[in-house]
Amino acid sequence: MSFESFKDNNLTKYTFNKIYKKSKVVLETEKYLIHRRVKSNYSFADNYLEIKEIPQTEGELQYYIDACKEFFRDKGISFVHLALPEKKDISNKLQKFLKKKGYNQHEFILYLLDSKNCEIREETIYDISLLEKQDFQKYIDFNYKIDLEYTNKTFADENKNLAYEILRDDDVYQLVAKDKDNLIATVNVIVKSEYIEISNLYVEKEYRQKNIASSLLKFAIKKFKKKYVILIADFYDTPKYMYEKMGFKEVSSKKYFIKTVL
């Protein structure tokens, strides 16, 4: 499914700008935007420079690198994170230039689902519900374990300290799957007027392939009754094939370049 196939039915308005962000744009110039979350110094997603004009030369690209370094120099940020405009790319030559400098490339896909076309038939045997207050600590501990698995203790500790901000956000709901009293899967659902966004979906390894992820999604669709569902998937992640099987269509993409050792 190509991006262009959505032009006739007014779905091109669903872009990465619709995605829920904890960071704010704190600086805008003619050439770039700076996204910053003051309380978070270890999250790539919260601190980055977003390029407006695609660089054509190494000098133009170095300008963005230097601007990012200069802004974050005294902010406690120990990485450089650049974002390209949606559906845009830099030349192979510039990609090699960044690779030689130690940058890693990440690509994310924006998926959209028309709720009435959701193709979820089988449901899980496990209980699906909204997170209840008595399970807040279990939820925080569950996500802390995930952060430790995929990131590092420094990031995990910071994220744990900020967890109650998400729990207090009136637009963000947490769905959980349980095996008796144990949390085995969680997902955040951001509720907007016309759509919901699915974020941070995670199922414990030993419980995968048991229709839990799709059941969480189905519960969200029935609970919040919005026309569309959107989510972001890593280009290389296996779950994107699961989303496509459910009926999600690819509507946009965005590339990022990160250097963690300065």
ChimeraX attribute file (.defattr): number of C-alpha atoms within 10 A of each C-alpha:
attribute: neighborCount
match mode: 1-to-1
recipient: residues
	/A:1	8
	/A:2	9
	/A:3	14
	/A:4	10
	/A:5	12
	/A:6	15
	/A:7	11
	/A:8	8
	/A:9	7
	/A:10	8
	/A:11	15
	/A:12	14
	/A:13	11
	/A:14	17
	/A:15	17
	/A:16	20
	/A:17	9
	/A:18	12
	/A:19	17
	/A:20	17
	/A:21	12
	/A:22	16
	/A:23	18
	/A:24	14
	/A:25	15
	/A:26	10
	/A:27	12
	/A:28	13
	/A:29	9
	/A:30	8
	/A:31	12
	/A:32	20
	/A:33	19
	/A:34	23
	/A:35	20
	/A:36	23
	/A:37	18
	/A:38	13
	/A:39	14
	/A:40	20
	/A:41	19
	/A:42	20
	/A:43	19
	/A:44	17
	/A:45	15
	/A:46	20
	/A:47	26
	/A:48	28
	/A:49	26
	/A:50	21
	/A:51	20
	/A:52	16
	/A:53	13
	/A:54	15
	/A:55	19
	/A:56	12
	/A:57	14
	/A:58	13
	/A:59	10
	/A:60	12
	/A:61	18
	/A:62	14
	/A:63	13
	/A:64	19
	/A:65	16
	/A:66	11
	/A:67	15
	/A:68	22
	/A:69	19
	/A:70	11
	/A:71	14
	/A:72	19
	/A:73	13
	/A:74	9
	/A:75	11
	/A:76	11
	/A:77	18
	/A:78	16
	/A:79	20
	/A:80	23
	/A:81	23
	/A:82	23
	/A:83	21
	/A:84	22
	/A:85	17
	/A:86	18
	/A:87	12
	/A:88	11
	/A:89	15
	/A:90	14
	/A:91	12
	/A:92	9
	/A:93	12
	/A:94	16
	/A:95	17
	/A:96	12
	/A:97	16
	/A:98	20
	/A:99	15
	/A:100	10
	/A:101	11
	/A:102	15
	/A:103	20
	/A:104	15
	/A:105	15
	/A:106	14
	/A:107	15
	/A:108	18
	/A:109	22
	/A:110	22
	/A:111	23
	/A:112	25
	/A:113	23
	/A:114	16
	/A:115	18
	/A:116	11
	/A:117	11
	/A:118	18
	/A:119	16
	/A:120	14
	/A:121	10
	/A:122	11
	/A:123	15
	/A:124	15
	/A:125	13
	/A:126	17
	/A:127	16
	/A:128	20
	/A:129	16
	/A:130	17
	/A:131	20
	/A:132	11
	/A:133	10
	/A:134	8
	/A:135	14
	/A:136	15
	/A:137	12
	/A:138	15
	/A:139	24
	/A:140	18
	/A:141	15
	/A:142	18
	/A:143	20
	/A:144	20
	/A:145	15
	/A:146	16
	/A:147	18
	/A:148	14
	/A:149	11
	/A:150	10
	/A:151	12
	/A:152	12
	/A:153	14
	/A:154	12
	/A:155	17
	/A:156	21
	/A:157	15
	/A:158	16
	/A:159	19
	/A:160	15
	/A:161	13
	/A:162	14
	/A:163	18
	/A:164	13
	/A:165	9
	/A:166	14
	/A:167	18
	/A:168	10
	/A:169	10
	/A:170	9
	/A:171	13
	/A:172	19
	/A:173	18
	/A:174	20
	/A:175	21
	/A:176	25
	/A:177	25
	/A:178	16
	/A:179	13
	/A:180	9
	/A:181	10
	/A:182	13
	/A:183	19
	/A:184	22
	/A:185	24
	/A:186	27
	/A:187	22
	/A:188	22
	/A:189	26
	/A:190	21
	/A:191	20
	/A:192	15
	/A:193	7
	/A:194	10
	/A:195	22
	/A:196	26
	/A:197	21
	/A:198	22
	/A:199	19
	/A:200	14
	/A:201	17
	/A:202	18
	/A:203	20
	/A:204	13
	/A:205	9
	/A:206	8
	/A:207	14
	/A:208	13
	/A:209	11
	/A:210	15
	/A:211	16
	/A:212	27
	/A:213	24
	/A:214	20
	/A:215	21
	/A:216	25
	/A:217	20
	/A:218	19
	/A:219	17
	/A:220	26
	/A:221	20
	/A:222	10
	/A:223	11
	/A:224	14
	/A:225	14
	/A:226	18
	/A:227	14
	/A:228	21
	/A:229	23
	/A:230	25
	/A:231	23
	/A:232	20
	/A:233	20
	/A:234	15
	/A:235	16
	/A:236	11
	/A:237	10
	/A:238	10
	/A:239	14
	/A:240	19
	/A:241	11
	/A:242	13
	/A:243	21
	/A:244	15
	/A:245	13
	/A:246	18
	/A:247	18
	/A:248	24
	/A:249	20
	/A:250	23
	/A:251	25
	/A:252	20
	/A:253	22
	/A:254	20
	/A:255	19
	/A:256	21
	/A:257	19
	/A:258	19
	/A:259	17
	/A:260	13
	/A:261	9
	/A:262	9
